[in-house]
Amino acid sequence: MNWTVYLSGEIHTDWRQKIMQGAKDHGLAIKFTSAVTEHEASDAAGDVLGKDDNGFWRDH
């Protein structure tokens, strides 16, 4: 059986890499997905919608 696991949570540590490496080390059939983990790219996710005049949502 194959699993798809979404790893959500804070982006400032390497916990995702540790989980993915552990699954690989144990030969588990898991496909991992997650949110954007690069801070600048995460903050800029809404830029495709246009300019935000007050900037509040940039980091919230």
Residue frames relative to the residue before (quaternion, step in Angstrom):
aa qw qx qy qz dx dy dz
M 1.0000 0.0000 0.0000 0.0000 0.00 0.00 0.00
N 0.2483 -0.7524 0.5942 0.1385 3.55 -1.01 0.88
W 0.1851 -0.7730 0.6004 0.0879 3.54 -1.07 0.79
T 0.1714 -0.7148 0.6614 0.1490 3.54 -1.29 0.53
V 0.0646 -0.8133 0.5777 -0.0251 3.56 -0.68 1.15
Y 0.2398 -0.7582 0.5948 0.1176 3.56 -0.85 1.06
L 0.1804 -0.7938 0.5760 0.0745 3.58 -0.66 1.13
S 0.0220 0.8069 -0.5876 0.0554 3.57 -0.23 1.27
G 0.4591 0.6717 -0.5021 0.2932 3.55 -1.20 0.47
E 0.7956 -0.3229 0.2166 0.4645 3.52 -1.32 -0.18
I 0.3473 -0.7764 0.5041 0.1497 3.55 -1.15 0.72
H 0.5688 0.6633 -0.3519 0.3356 3.60 1.22 0.04
T 0.7317 0.3307 -0.2330 0.5486 3.62 1.22 -0.08
D 0.5719 -0.6341 0.4189 0.3089 3.57 -1.29 0.19
W 0.2351 0.8168 -0.5068 0.1439 3.61 1.14 0.45
R 0.6108 0.5532 -0.3624 0.4354 3.62 1.04 -0.66
Q 0.6633 0.5072 -0.3056 0.4576 3.57 0.90 -0.94
K 0.6357 0.5308 -0.3293 0.4535 3.60 1.02 -0.77
I 0.6603 0.4914 -0.3063 0.4782 3.59 0.95 -0.84
M 0.6702 0.4949 -0.3074 0.4598 3.59 0.88 -0.90
Q 0.6584 0.4960 -0.3142 0.4709 3.59 0.97 -0.80
G 0.6328 0.5331 -0.3286 0.4554 3.60 1.01 -0.77
A 0.6487 0.5036 -0.3148 0.4760 3.57 0.98 -0.82
K 0.6488 0.5099 -0.3118 0.4710 3.58 0.98 -0.85
D 0.6531 0.5333 -0.3066 0.4417 3.59 0.93 -0.93
H 0.7330 0.3977 -0.2155 0.5081 3.57 1.13 -0.69
G 0.4919 -0.7066 0.4016 0.3121 3.57 1.28 0.19
L 0.3464 0.7549 -0.4881 0.2682 3.58 1.14 0.60
A 0.3840 -0.7233 0.5330 0.2130 3.58 -0.98 0.90
I 0.2907 0.7549 -0.5222 0.2701 3.55 0.32 1.30
K 0.1902 -0.7273 0.6497 0.1129 3.54 -1.03 0.93
F 0.1842 -0.8046 0.5586 0.0818 3.57 -0.64 1.10
T 0.0379 -0.7508 0.6589 0.0247 3.54 -1.15 0.77
S 0.0012 0.8010 -0.5987 0.0009 3.57 -1.21 0.35
A 0.6394 -0.4835 0.4242 0.4213 3.50 -1.36 0.04
V 0.6512 -0.4466 0.4006 0.4647 3.57 -1.30 0.00
T 0.1795 -0.8339 0.5175 0.0676 3.58 -0.63 1.10
E 0.5622 0.5359 -0.4194 0.4700 3.61 1.22 0.03
H 0.5034 -0.7170 0.3861 0.2886 3.58 -0.52 1.22
E 0.6776 0.4900 -0.3071 0.4544 3.63 0.79 -0.93
A 0.6664 0.4910 -0.3039 0.4718 3.58 0.93 -0.86
S 0.6235 0.5391 -0.3317 0.4589 3.57 1.07 -0.74
D 0.6678 0.4957 -0.2949 0.4705 3.58 0.92 -0.92
A 0.7191 0.4546 -0.2379 0.4686 3.58 1.09 -0.73
A 0.3505 0.7852 -0.4669 0.2063 3.61 1.24 0.02
G 0.7282 0.4374 -0.2469 0.4663 3.60 1.00 -0.71
D 0.4139 0.7433 -0.4523 0.2677 3.59 1.25 -0.09
V 0.5937 0.5811 -0.3703 0.4156 3.60 1.09 -0.58
L 0.6433 0.5358 -0.3164 0.4460 3.59 1.22 -0.43
G 0.6577 -0.4897 0.3114 0.4803 3.58 1.27 -0.20
K 0.6924 -0.4846 0.3479 0.4059 3.53 -1.34 0.17
D 0.2564 -0.7330 0.6130 0.1458 3.55 -1.05 0.88
D 0.3785 -0.7878 0.4407 0.2048 3.57 -0.38 1.22
N 0.7827 0.3288 -0.2061 0.4867 3.62 0.95 -0.66
G 0.4271 -0.7577 0.4217 0.2562 3.62 1.22 -0.16
F 0.3882 0.7514 -0.4719 0.2490 3.61 1.22 -0.05
W 0.7434 0.4346 -0.2371 0.4497 3.58 0.82 -0.98
R 0.4224 0.7264 -0.4582 0.2897 3.60 1.24 -0.12
D 0.8208 0.1143 -0.0422 0.5580 3.63 0.92 -0.80
H 0.5894 0.5512 -0.3863 0.4468 3.59 1.09 0.63
